[in-house]
Amino acid sequence: MTDESDGPTGSPGWFAGLGPGDVDAAADRIREGGAERPADWPTLAVESGFADGREGYDEALKAATTAAARQVIEEREGADDRQLVHAVSAMDDLERVVNELGERLVEWATSRGTDADGPVETARAIAEDPTAGEGDTGGDSVAGKGEDPEAADPADDSDYPRATRDPEAADPAGERLHGLAERVLSLAEERDATRAFVERAAPAVAPNLAALAGPVLAARLIALAGDLESLAKMPAGTVQVLGAEDALFAHLRGDAPSPKHGVIYTHEYVRNTVRGERGSAARALAGKLAIAARVDHYSGDRRPELDRELEAMGNARIPGTGSGVRAMGNARIPGTGSGVMAMRAGPTGVTGTGGDADA
Amino acid sequence: MPEVPIEGVTYREFDGEQRLATRGEPVYGEPTDGEWRLWDARRSKLGATIELGLETGLSAGDGVLYLGAAGGTTVSHVADFAGPTYAVEFAPRPARDLLAAAERRDRLFPLLKDAREPETYAHVVESGLDALVQDVATRGQAEVAVRNRRFLADDGRLVAAIKARSEDVARDPSAVFEDALATLGEAYEVLETARLDPVHADHLAVVARPLSGDG
């Protein structure tokens, strides 16, 4: 049977060894299998007894290809825009809480003589301090004198003799500080893991938007719009001020100038443009992002020409937002055929100084 | 209106205009006239190619491999007149629409595969097909056609739309097309070409037949 369902180079067809009713197995075969060369599969299938004629073969092939396609679609869309919206919102919440608790931690640790570099560094130093853990390795406590050997687990006191440790060191406040540090640290780790998920998922959900905006900004824009479809339906002018709603409504009430940008400010192309030109940089970028969102929603395939257009505008693309990485090299890519924006980006575009000299 | 040399494809009157049409279940809300449904050449590069009068060699009952099926708009029309039609599309979002279009067409087989890697579907797509229709928007479109030569019968036809902007946005489309035709020459003899402008800007329609021997 296997012989008869083999192609000319010996690779079997998708149906080899299966019955016409094995749709799931056949779908797996269609997804995972392969062959160097095609063969007259319908004839081979009939000869091998898989199908009793071309019609039966087509019917089985139809069922198998449809099932396989459905599975692949579901898998690839597993990272759908709703999940991305939740993830990026969770990421922002985690960030806020880490900062809040971290500040408290630093303040507390400083009061106990700890030199604090930053909230997360402080948390790590305290939480991972070996003198606070079970193993007494004698390492220097970065967190300083406030650390209690027993802080890691208050229950230790009752069931674990600590003859080698100084009973004077019992320090309830240190225990709490240590506990807080551990929480801050694990929240920071969760924030990083969530960011990593967003960075993986955004290109699957919106490949063009993620390539242009960076995955995190892409996710934020989708979250602010509600979902990818809503973002795709927004005019570029709305995309430009997404995240600046307060300023926009203040402006609409007549109290304030119109906002020039919302979250897209975090994009290098806007942020590194001198102040007086940021409005037009934001407008140009928003136009490209709006197009990318539409391509992503309505087509879903990758259009490298979109990023090249943005590069031609004088874009400095970065892998994420707020990473501080300056793609200086890209800033002055000659704007081949890109017209007005290239002209503008040349003299006023990304300089990396962030200065307001022109303003 | 010229006759369309493909059985199952014809001109019908829609809104007082003679437009291409095929017979089949409507899939995307296109206008219908009885059992005929409008095949909009503005949305379909193959439709535009046929309207331009190129000899595509397509005929009723053909076995077809369609690369870059996208949402299934064009491939649904192909399946209306052709025989077994294998529709390859890689992006999951348009593939949902492709599935819907394929649902009512018994011999339209959707494959979520990368057209640049024919080894991943050569165990499914049969050999000796009559036509390879290609509308992929990746770089290296001519290379894709060359790699997929293996599915075509020796007297089969390649009907491709080459999109200049997918190769290089900045270069002159004519230069891009020249390169693409040179690459195609590795495995095909080009029979006819035509620019699809202005309906499909910077696209070149190509009809070619495989060189004897194997690609």
Interface residues (C-beta under 8 A of the other chain):
Chain A: G7 S11 P12 G13 W14 R29 I30 G33 G34 A35 E36 R37 P38 A39 D40 W41 P42 D58 E59 L61 K62 T65 T66 A68 A69 R70 V72 I73 R76 E77 D296 H297 S299 G300 D301 R302 R303 P304 E305 R308 E309 A312 T336 G337
Chain B: A70 P84 F90 A91 P92 R93 P94 A95 R96 L98 L99 A102 E103 D106 R107 F109 P110 L111 L112 E119 T120 Y121 A122 H123 V124 V125 E126 S127 G128 A137 T138 R139 R150 F151 R165 S166 V169 A170
